[in-house]
Amino acid sequence: MKRNQLLDYGRFFAAISVIAFHYLFNGIHNGKISSITYIPEVVDLVKYGYLGVEFFFMISGYVIFFSAKNRSASQFAVSRAVRLYPAFWVAIVFTSSFAIFWGGEKMAVYPSLILTNFTMVSPAFGIDFVDGVYWTLLYELQFYFLILVLLIFGAQKKLDYIFLLWPVFISIAVHYEKDYLPYLGGYFCFFSAGAILAMMKERKNVFHYSSLLLVLYLCVSYSIGKAPGLSEAKGISYSELIIGGIVIMFFTFFIIANSKTGSNLNLYGSRLLGGLTYPIYLIHAHFGYMFISQFATEENKVLIYLLTIFIVLSVSYLIHILVEKKYANFWKIFFNRIVGKPIEWLNFKSMAVVNAYNNRINSDN
């Protein structure tokens, strides 16, 4: 599939919106930025920046649909490991290095916490993340695991049907108040939406439109449903109308990206901006909180904000170029050996079981 440059711009915009939310509002609210107060003029705008996470999940669903359709189970697992882990490991070292000296009580780190974080699933061991924003990676991993299981059992050709029915299953779970079950509610609506929109780039029929409208309703309902809790937790009013409008804008963005015009846009620096997004997300939060708290005052906070963003962008560029791109072949070989080969063997065994079952069914008939 031709790289969609508009999607790269969308990724970068989502990252910037999350940074604005954390630096200008949430970090101050939760006390992790302790040396300055809000800039009142921007709070009513940046307080909605957290919705960039929902946008990220939609992008993930969109991209992974195409990735899964064109890869075997082992190829898919290796590609996701290469994408997630190298930059993540560097980000842990980067953030922890500052947290040792500046972390204080709220962002303190210790050896077992740092080491366990390298798995990306430290909460499974009862240990917090080095940086609070890593919680989103657990959702990404769960989504990838679902796709991996489907690929292991040879369901590539059935992915369209599975994704089209996913919103129906979520709707049933929501109706019966079972949306706490894995994959049947919450942020998984957005992964589902992205996958359906990806399908609609290739073909559209009444089933696609029906599924899209249903998942749009689910996404809007979920996001506006969080508004009262957010208003209470953050001590600031959130508009359900604005939240719903922003989520609808996300869907509109993908519809434009799917169009012939959107697909053929040539946007300056899009590949670089898309490549920077993941490292930016990984390192911006706790490092930014610590750096701003150390050096910002009410008089110089705008300058320190700009300096912090410059440092985050610069370090993200180095991670992208020196870790992800320069050693891309090394990471592919490394993860192929420790992830790809075992999954390839598991894929072979599972398909043998599936084929044996199908042969038994055919012989009985």
Secondary structure, DSSP 4 states (H G I P E B T S, - for coil): ----HHHHHHHHHHHHHHHHHIIIIIHHHTTSS-S----HHHHHHHTTGGGHHHHHHHHHHHHHHHHHHTS-HHHHHHHHHHHHHHHHHHHHHHHHHHHHHH-TTTS---HHHHHHHTTS-GGGGT---SSGGGHHHHHHHHHHHHHHHHHHTT-GGGHHHHHHHHHHHHHHHHHTT-TTSTTSSTTHHHHHHHHHHHHHHH---HHHHHHHHHHHHHHHHHHHHTHHHHHHHHTS---HHHHHHHHHHHHHHHHHHHSHHHHT---TTHHHHHHHHHHHHHHHHHHHHHHHHHH--TTTHHHHHHHHHHHHHHHHHHIIIIIIITTHHHHHHHHIIIIIHHHHHHHHHHHHHHHHHHHHHHHH-
